[in-house]
């Protein structure tokens, strides 16, 4: 069974990380060192930060703002 990534084999520019979208719409990648955050380079899931880390600072701040209003 061949487990080589197709994009790696084809020498395509891509990333193996997932994009994480924060409440303020900032985006980061789970792959260390990834600097090109374009969705086309990331074949894995685009996830909300609260789905990955409910203690993410932006989720906590957004929750506090909702409570205060």
Secondary structure, DSSP 8 states (H G I E B T S, - for coil): -----HHHHTT---BSS-EEE-TTS-EEESSTT-----GGGB-S-EEEHHHH-TT-HHHHHHHHHHHH-
